[in-house]
Structures are given as C-alpha cells and as structure tokens.
Amino acid sequence: MPRYFFHTQNGDCVRDEQGEELKNMDAAREEAVAVLGEILRYRGASFWTTGAFSVIVTDAEGQTVVSVTAAASDQAPEGWTLAGEV
C-alpha cells in the first residue's frame, strides 16, 4: 500500500515524518479532511486568529498529491447569496 504524509500549515509548517499507509488516493483525501476537521475541533474559537489552516498530503517521493484548506473570515465569500435573494 502507498504511504501518504499529512503535513500541516498555519503560518508554521509541521512535517509528518511518519506518514500512513492507505489503500489509495481516495482514502488519502478522506484522511486529509478528517485531519483538518480534528485540527479545527481542537483549535475551536482560536482558529479565528489563525485565519487559515491547511493539510498538504505528499506521497513517498515528496510530491504533493492533494491539499485541503479551511479559512476564517468575517465576510461572506464573493458571489455568495441566499437562494431567492434579489
């Protein structure tokens, strides 16, 4: 099974030196989302001072295969509207 490494970034990069063997890329994507969710749950309200948090997944050769980022803002995303809004 391939080994994937789940590095985190929020101003400081924390390298995953151990990695995890997973069945395939879909499993790596699921794990990246789970890792990010755990980080956000742990950070709680202090996430607002961080602004953004990323999980960058690399393969055994060090190539980025997927990344996922959560960003905090007091503003709605550009183009966002409620359904039926005029």
C-alpha atoms as one frame of an Amber mdcrd trajectory, in Angstrom:
protein
   0.000   0.000   0.000   1.211   3.519  -0.709   2.356   5.737   2.156   0.992
   9.263   2.425   2.292  12.091   4.623  -0.077  14.655   6.164   1.757  17.946
   6.734   0.005  20.917   8.338   0.413  24.625   7.643  -0.919  27.607   9.586
   1.989  30.008   9.306   4.327  27.285  10.539   4.767  24.054   8.618   4.606
  20.878  10.678   6.038  17.951   8.732   4.632  14.459   9.088   7.736  12.279
   9.170   5.887   9.001   9.819   3.082   9.007   7.275   0.317   6.480   6.947
  -0.226   3.568   4.595  -3.562   3.910   2.852  -5.319   1.935   0.150  -5.484
   4.692  -2.482  -5.827   8.393  -3.256  -9.493   8.457  -2.238  -8.505   7.185
   1.216  -5.803   9.891   1.402  -8.393  12.556   0.548 -10.743  11.278   3.239
  -7.915  11.267   5.783  -6.889  14.832   4.841 -10.423  16.064   5.535 -10.539
  14.108   8.818  -7.183  15.558   9.925  -8.314  19.095   9.107 -11.586  18.503
  10.968  -9.720  17.310  14.068  -7.426  20.332  13.957 -10.383  22.716  13.700
 -12.209  20.921  16.515  -9.091  21.159  18.702  -8.421  24.825  17.865 -12.009
  25.908  18.490 -12.532  29.660  18.588  -8.775  30.302  18.441  -8.972  29.310
  14.759 -10.216  32.860  14.087  -6.798  34.264  14.999  -5.073  31.790  12.686
  -7.051  32.791   9.594  -6.344  29.633   7.600  -5.190  26.087   8.169  -4.064
  23.603   5.524  -3.323  19.906   5.344  -0.930  19.100   2.499  -0.630  15.454
   1.536   2.515  14.164  -0.151   3.481  10.741  -1.441   6.629   8.775  -0.583
   8.581  10.765  -3.211   7.580  14.073  -1.599   5.185  15.107  -4.367   2.027
  16.930  -3.315  -0.971  14.786  -4.186  -3.777  16.745  -2.519  -4.319  19.640
  -0.122  -7.288  20.990   1.763  -7.588  24.402   3.428 -10.082  25.979   5.810
 -10.160  29.764   6.025 -11.815  32.026   8.597 -13.352  35.377   7.701 -15.931
  37.839   8.952 -17.085  38.321   5.359 -19.190  36.084   3.118 -17.368  34.521
   0.159 -17.512  36.534  -3.064 -20.662  35.800  -5.034 -22.482  34.193  -2.102
 -26.265  34.799  -1.877 -29.219  33.169  -0.222 -31.488  31.306  -2.599 -34.331
  33.582  -3.729 -32.500  36.749  -2.693 -32.971  39.704  -5.057
